[in-house]
Amino acid sequence: MTQVKPMRADARRNYGRLLEAAAEAFAAQGEGASLDDIAKRAGVGSGTLYRHFPTRQALLEAAYVDRVEALAARADELGEELPPGEALVAWLNELCAGTLQVRGMKALLGSAVTDGGVAAVSCGTRVRDAATRLVGAAQREGTLRADVEPVEVLRLAHGVSTAAELANGDGDCIRRYVSLLTEGLRAGR
């Protein structure tokens, strides 16, 4: 069994500065923000950035892991507070709004629902698991078509976020698009 060596104090500081700089850069410029600029903003060299985060995807995931964890936890809260079909709709609204409020989140969550390629492992798993729980509950309740897969719902939600972004992304627009989406997924159609 290999033992993980704790990070040195300077490495921990660099890691924290990189995450802070990345979150700021992704929020301002989206997921395409320059990694070299992020390293400079954090006061480290590009090699340090790549040592901590070998890919852009790894950096995106690390920068937004707390937000993704909160979205996944919110699915569970809504599942306890509301009937299953309503919980799914409420969560999809929050998921879509969250992906538009924080630039870079849409790309991160989009990668979690693609076939092939490298998905954001931990973030993608948390969101897929949350969707699986909500979709399954709505299907057992009979309010969601039985042939709908959770990953399909997430892909469609990603599409809703993109459509809302094209229409200036306000909350009313998101609610309308999620409503259109979920009406089409209702059981008995």
C-alpha positions as CSV (number, residue, x, y, z in Angstrom):
1,M,0.0,0.0,0.0
2,T,1.5,3.3,-1.0
3,Q,1.3,6.1,1.4
4,V,0.5,9.6,0.2
5,K,3.1,12.2,1.2
6,P,1.6,15.3,2.7
7,M,2.2,18.5,0.7
8,R,4.9,20.8,1.8
9,A,3.7,24.2,3.2
10,D,4.8,26.1,0.1
11,A,3.1,23.5,-2.2
12,R,-0.1,23.9,-0.2
13,R,0.1,27.7,-0.6
14,N,0.8,27.4,-4.3
15,Y,-2.1,25.0,-4.7
16,G,-4.5,27.4,-2.9
17,R,-3.3,30.4,-4.9
18,L,-3.7,28.5,-8.1
19,L,-7.3,27.5,-7.2
20,E,-8.1,31.1,-6.3
21,A,-6.6,32.5,-9.5
22,A,-8.3,29.8,-11.6
23,A,-11.7,30.5,-10.1
24,E,-11.3,34.2,-10.8
25,A,-10.0,33.6,-14.4
26,F,-12.7,31.1,-15.2
27,A,-15.4,33.4,-13.8
28,A,-14.1,36.3,-15.9
29,Q,-13.2,34.5,-19.1
30,G,-14.9,31.1,-19.1
31,E,-13.2,27.7,-19.3
32,G,-10.9,29.0,-22.1
33,A,-9.0,31.2,-19.7
34,S,-5.2,31.1,-20.3
35,L,-3.5,28.6,-18.0
36,D,-0.3,30.6,-18.3
37,D,-2.1,33.7,-17.1
38,I,-3.6,31.8,-14.2
39,A,-0.1,30.7,-13.2
40,K,1.2,34.3,-13.4
41,R,-1.8,35.6,-11.5
42,A,-1.1,33.0,-8.8
43,G,2.6,34.0,-8.7
44,V,3.9,30.6,-9.8
45,G,5.4,29.2,-13.0
46,S,3.5,27.1,-15.5
47,G,5.4,24.0,-14.4
48,T,3.9,24.4,-10.9
49,L,0.4,24.7,-12.3
50,Y,0.8,21.5,-14.4
51,R,2.4,19.6,-11.5
52,H,-0.8,20.2,-9.5
53,F,-3.2,20.1,-12.4
54,P,-2.0,18.1,-15.4
55,T,-5.0,19.1,-17.5
56,R,-7.4,22.1,-17.9
57,Q,-10.2,19.7,-16.9
58,A,-8.4,18.9,-13.6
59,L,-8.1,22.6,-12.8
60,L,-11.7,23.3,-13.7
61,E,-12.9,20.5,-11.5
62,A,-10.7,21.5,-8.6
63,A,-11.8,25.2,-8.9
64,Y,-15.5,24.2,-8.8
65,V,-15.6,21.1,-6.7
66,D,-17.3,22.9,-3.8
67,R,-20.0,24.3,-6.1
68,V,-20.7,21.0,-7.7
69,E,-20.8,19.3,-4.2
70,A,-23.4,21.9,-3.2
71,L,-25.5,21.3,-6.3
72,A,-25.4,17.5,-5.6
73,A,-26.4,18.1,-2.0
74,R,-29.2,20.4,-3.1
75,A,-30.6,17.5,-5.1
76,D,-30.9,15.4,-1.9
77,E,-32.5,18.4,0.0
78,L,-35.1,18.9,-2.7
79,G,-35.7,15.2,-2.9
80,E,-36.6,15.3,0.8
81,E,-38.7,18.5,0.6
82,L,-40.7,18.0,-2.5
83,P,-42.6,15.3,-4.4
84,P,-40.1,13.5,-6.8
85,G,-41.3,15.2,-10.0
86,E,-41.2,18.6,-8.5
87,A,-37.8,18.0,-6.9
88,L,-36.4,17.1,-10.3
89,V,-37.8,20.2,-11.9
90,A,-36.6,22.4,-9.1
91,W,-33.1,20.9,-9.2
92,L,-32.9,21.2,-13.0
93,N,-33.7,24.9,-12.6
94,E,-31.0,25.4,-10.0
95,L,-28.5,23.3,-12.0
96,C,-29.1,25.4,-15.2
97,A,-29.0,28.7,-13.3
98,G,-25.8,27.6,-11.6
99,T,-24.1,26.7,-14.8
100,L,-24.8,30.2,-16.2
101,Q,-24.0,32.1,-13.1
102,V,-20.5,30.7,-12.8
103,R,-18.7,30.7,-16.1
104,G,-16.8,27.5,-16.7
105,M,-19.3,25.4,-14.9
106,K,-21.2,24.6,-18.1
107,A,-18.1,23.2,-19.7
108,L,-17.2,21.2,-16.6
109,L,-20.7,19.7,-16.2
110,G,-21.0,19.3,-20.0
111,S,-17.9,17.1,-19.9
112,A,-19.6,14.9,-17.2
113,V,-22.3,13.9,-19.6
114,T,-20.3,13.2,-22.8
115,D,-19.6,9.8,-24.3
116,G,-16.0,8.9,-24.4
117,G,-13.2,11.3,-23.7
118,V,-12.1,12.3,-20.2
119,A,-15.0,13.3,-17.9
120,A,-14.5,15.2,-14.8
121,V,-14.4,12.2,-12.5
122,S,-15.4,13.4,-9.1
123,C,-17.6,16.3,-10.2
124,G,-19.2,14.4,-13.0
125,T,-19.9,11.4,-10.7
126,R,-21.6,13.6,-8.1
127,V,-23.9,15.3,-10.6
128,R,-24.7,12.0,-12.4
129,D,-25.5,10.3,-9.0
130,A,-27.7,13.2,-8.0
131,A,-29.6,13.1,-11.3
132,T,-29.9,9.3,-11.0
133,R,-31.5,9.6,-7.6
134,L,-34.0,12.3,-8.7
135,V,-34.8,10.7,-12.1
136,G,-35.4,7.3,-10.5
137,A,-37.7,8.7,-7.8
138,A,-39.7,10.6,-10.5
139,Q,-40.0,7.5,-12.5
140,R,-41.1,5.4,-9.5
141,E,-43.7,8.2,-8.8
142,G,-44.9,7.9,-12.4
143,T,-44.3,11.5,-13.3
144,L,-41.3,10.8,-15.6
145,R,-41.1,8.5,-18.6
146,A,-39.7,5.2,-17.7
147,D,-37.4,5.1,-20.8
148,V,-35.5,8.3,-19.8
149,E,-31.9,7.8,-18.7
150,P,-30.4,10.2,-16.1
151,V,-27.5,11.1,-18.4
152,E,-30.1,12.1,-21.1
153,V,-31.7,14.5,-18.6
154,L,-28.3,16.0,-17.8
155,R,-27.5,16.4,-21.5
156,L,-30.9,18.1,-22.1
157,A,-30.3,20.4,-19.1
158,H,-26.9,21.3,-20.6
159,G,-28.9,22.2,-23.8
160,V,-31.3,24.3,-21.7
161,S,-28.3,26.2,-20.2
162,T,-26.9,26.8,-23.7
163,A,-30.3,28.0,-25.0
164,A,-30.8,30.3,-22.0
165,E,-27.4,31.7,-22.5
166,L,-28.3,32.6,-26.0
167,A,-31.4,34.3,-24.7
168,N,-29.5,36.4,-22.1
169,G,-29.9,33.7,-19.4
170,D,-32.3,35.2,-17.0
171,G,-34.2,33.1,-14.5
172,D,-37.5,33.4,-16.3
173,C,-36.0,32.1,-19.5
174,I,-34.4,29.1,-17.6
175,R,-37.7,28.3,-15.9
176,R,-39.6,28.4,-19.2
177,Y,-37.0,26.2,-21.0
178,V,-36.9,23.7,-18.1
179,S,-40.7,23.6,-18.1
180,L,-40.8,22.9,-21.8
181,L,-38.2,20.2,-21.3
182,T,-39.9,18.5,-18.4
183,E,-43.3,18.6,-20.0
184,G,-41.9,16.6,-22.9
185,L,-40.4,14.0,-20.4
186,R,-43.6,13.5,-18.5
187,A,-44.9,9.9,-18.3
188,G,-47.9,9.1,-20.5
189,R,-46.5,11.0,-23.6
